[in-house]
Amino acid sequence: MAVRGAPAPAPAGAGPDRARRAGACRTPLPLPGVAAPVRPALPHSGEPGPALSHAVHLRLAPGSARAPRAIRPAPPAVHDQTHRRQAEVPRGDGVRDGGVHRRRDPRGRRRAAAGGGLVSASHFLVTGGAGYVGSVVAAHLLEAGHRVTVLDDLSTGFADAVPPGAEFVAGRVQDTAARLLSDRTAPPVDGVLHFAASSQVGESVADPEKYWRNNVVGSLELVSAMRAGGVRKLVFSSTAAVYGEPERTPIREDARTAPTSPYGATKLAVDHLLTGEAAAHGLAAVSLRYFNVAGAYGSWGERHEPESHLIPLVLGAALGERPHIAVYGEDCPTPDGTCVRDYLHVADLARAHLLALDAAVPGEHLICNLGNGNGFSVLEVIEAVRRVTGREVPVVGAPRRAGDPAQLVASADLAQQRLGWRPERTGLDEIVATAWEFALRRRAGTTPGNDRAAPSAGTRPDAEDGTDNGSGPGTDDGPDERPHRGPGHSGNERERGAP
Ligand SMILES: NC(=O)c1ccc[n+]([C@@H]2O[C@H](COP(=O)([O-])OP(=O)(O)OC[C@H]3O[C@@H](n4cnc5c(N)ncnc54)[C@H](O)[C@@H]3O)[C@@H](O)[C@H]2O)c1
């Protein structure tokens, strides 16, 4: 499936000129005479932004100007006492690398560091916060002093991955977001970070309806719920898979979008949805198109089931949990003949989300690639695992698979210009080392836990079970849509050249 016509790349900087220089265009605000919206540093109730921005906000987001309200228990329909919990971290403390850290400003007031500056704490809804990326971002938000509510149906996530200090609501975005965001008895939500999705490429080819329903309908319901609840800031997890086979690398945001899987197509559809929402209703939206997310952040790391990403698979082989790693093709036009991918450390990715919250502008949909900017081949990853672990990794050769792009490397220039973001953990050994530490912790049982918690009544994990039973490559990170390895495939191999 090919879907063309990506949303227009978004602007750079505060003004239209800078936006044009960065190859981006601002979605015009539907207000006559408003050339460049002024944005507050990090809008939140109680801290009025500039007059113009405030006026735009009021006009475009009815309900956003609601009076401050007292914190009361949410209605029973929203609060499932079994699965909505506030972990035991005192207010004002943060979570860092698996530990709780005290943090107060000199006046004892709760403050949050987001982006480049210090701003007052905000309340964010993190959908999919029991998953790999969402849990790490939730931990970073807490560490920065924000309040976090996680909404997750545990279809592929784990209740014990929700960081201490976050409130956890078990439920599907489609069924629960509207009630959560319109709940006047709970603290108002200042923005949403939307990770909840099904993200197995192979499964999406086998069951596209599931992907359109969960990823697109889910996002549509979320955006509607946000508008109804007056929540006007959204950071969305998009993917490099929207580009399909790249015409050139590094891949920029203005590259042709032609996803080769329903998964990529659904993410691109949501990008289009957000462009329209920003233009029509003043949503401040940022889509972050991740390349290959890797590594771990203390107790939070990758535990997809089945695992489809290269680094944890190779680590599994080093641990003897897998018999070997299959390298598909050593005849690519790359230095060592194996496919090259862009591995981005999950903590760098998390920082980008906090910066994106800061950079989001009402009426604009900003789209940024997030990658390391360096490509590493499959053999380089295997070598890094050998170096870091000191263990052998059995490798078997296999024919190159049709449709595996030789190289997928991001240009992260726009993220640098617009978010002020630069990846810091760019060395492969460093990325692998954190993943290795996490793998060892998991083995020793010192990560938050290894069991998926039973969902509450009212959640529907059965409907969105994101696993592919080990039969398909099902990896998120790349345009490869070839899931059609027979059910006999063990999953003990590297799933694809696109890791
Ligand atoms: N991991 C990567 O390399 C990568 C790359 C590009 C994009 N992404 C995107 O980033 C996001 C997070 O990826 P991840 O690797 O953490 O995946 P994950 O499967 O670990 O996390 C997704 C979480 O969302 C939850 N979820 C799914 N559908 C839901 C729904 N309808 N309602 C509530 N919760 C729901 C799952 O239970 C899970 O906890 C996804 O949107 C994915 O498409 C990931």
The ligand as an SDF file (V2000), in Angstrom:
LIG
                    3D

 44 48  0  0  0  0  0  0  0  0999 V2000
    9.9090    1.3430   19.2440 N   0  0  0  0  0  0  0  0  0  0  0  0
   10.2420    1.8810   18.0900 C   0  0  0  0  0  0  0  0  0  0  0  0
   11.3480    1.6340   17.5730 O   0  0  0  0  0  0  0  0  0  0  0  0
    9.2910    2.8140   17.3870 C   0  0  0  0  0  0  0  0  0  0  0  0
    9.6840    3.3800   16.1700 C   0  0  0  0  0  0  0  0  0  0  0  0
    8.8100    4.2630   15.5210 C   0  0  0  0  0  0  0  0  0  0  0  0
    7.5890    4.5700   16.0910 C   0  0  0  0  0  0  0  0  0  0  0  0
    7.2080    3.9740   17.2520 N   0  0  0  0  0  0  0  0  0  0  0  0
    5.8990    4.3200   17.8180 C   0  0  0  0  0  0  0  0  0  0  0  0
    6.0890    4.6780   19.1680 O   0  0  0  0  0  0  0  0  0  0  0  0
    4.9610    4.2970   19.9420 C   0  0  0  0  0  0  0  0  0  0  0  0
    5.4280    3.4660   21.1250 C   0  0  0  0  0  0  0  0  0  0  0  0
    6.1320    2.3200   20.6400 O   0  0  0  0  0  0  0  0  0  0  0  0
    6.6610    1.2080   21.6350 P   0  0  0  0  0  0  0  0  0  0  0  0
    7.8200    0.5490   20.9990 O   0  0  0  0  0  0  0  0  0  0  0  0
    6.7850    1.7850   22.9790 O   0  0  0  0  0  0  0  0  0  0  0  0
    5.4260    0.2000   21.6000 O   0  0  0  0  0  0  0  0  0  0  0  0
    4.7690   -0.6250   22.7990 P   0  0  0  0  0  0  0  0  0  0  0  0
    3.9330   -1.6750   22.1610 O   0  0  0  0  0  0  0  0  0  0  0  0
    5.8080   -1.0340   23.7720 O   0  0  0  0  0  0  0  0  0  0  0  0
    3.8390    0.4740   23.4860 O   0  0  0  0  0  0  0  0  0  0  0  0
    2.5570    0.7910   23.0230 C   0  0  0  0  0  0  0  0  0  0  0  0
    1.6550    0.8640   24.2330 C   0  0  0  0  0  0  0  0  0  0  0  0
    0.3560    1.3050   23.8180 O   0  0  0  0  0  0  0  0  0  0  0  0
   -0.6240    0.4820   24.4370 C   0  0  0  0  0  0  0  0  0  0  0  0
   -1.7980    0.5350   23.5560 N   0  0  0  0  0  0  0  0  0  0  0  0
   -1.9030    0.1160   22.2820 C   0  0  0  0  0  0  0  0  0  0  0  0
   -3.1120    0.4140   21.7990 N   0  0  0  0  0  0  0  0  0  0  0  0
   -3.7930    1.0500   22.7890 C   0  0  0  0  0  0  0  0  0  0  0  0
   -5.0840    1.6240   22.9000 C   0  0  0  0  0  0  0  0  0  0  0  0
   -5.9510    1.6170   21.8860 N   0  0  0  0  0  0  0  0  0  0  0  0
   -5.4480    2.2050   24.0690 N   0  0  0  0  0  0  0  0  0  0  0  0
   -4.5830    2.2290   25.1160 C   0  0  0  0  0  0  0  0  0  0  0  0
   -3.3530    1.7080   25.0640 N   0  0  0  0  0  0  0  0  0  0  0  0
   -2.9580    1.1250   23.9110 C   0  0  0  0  0  0  0  0  0  0  0  0
    0.0220   -0.8730   24.5870 C   0  0  0  0  0  0  0  0  0  0  0  0
   -0.5360   -1.6630   25.5990 O   0  0  0  0  0  0  0  0  0  0  0  0
    1.4730   -0.4800   24.9060 C   0  0  0  0  0  0  0  0  0  0  0  0
    1.6760   -0.3270   26.2950 O   0  0  0  0  0  0  0  0  0  0  0  0
    4.0260    3.5440   19.0110 C   0  0  0  0  0  0  0  0  0  0  0  0
    3.0350    4.4520   18.5750 O   0  0  0  0  0  0  0  0  0  0  0  0
    4.9280    3.1560   17.8520 C   0  0  0  0  0  0  0  0  0  0  0  0
    4.1970    3.0670   16.6540 O   0  0  0  0  0  0  0  0  0  0  0  0
    8.0310    3.1010   17.9210 C   0  0  0  0  0  0  0  0  0  0  0  0
  1  2  1  0
  2  3  2  0
  2  4  1  0
  4  5  1  0
  4 44  2  0
  5  6  2  0
  6  7  1  0
  7  8  2  0
  8  9  1  0
  8 44  1  0
  9 10  1  0
  9 42  1  0
 10 11  1  0
 11 12  1  0
 11 40  1  0
 12 13  1  0
 13 14  1  0
 14 15  2  0
 14 16  1  0
 14 17  1  0
 17 18  1  0
 18 19  2  0
 18 20  1  0
 18 21  1  0
 21 22  1  0
 22 23  1  0
 23 24  1  0
 23 38  1  0
 24 25  1  0
 25 26  1  0
 25 36  1  0
 26 27  1  0
 26 35  1  0
 27 28  2  0
 28 29  1  0
 29 30  1  0
 29 35  2  0
 30 31  1  0
 30 32  2  0
 32 33  1  0
 33 34  2  0
 34 35  1  0
 36 37  1  0
 36 38  1  0
 38 39  1  0
 40 41  1  0
 40 42  1  0
 42 43  1  0
M  CHG  2   8   1  16  -1
M  END
$$$$
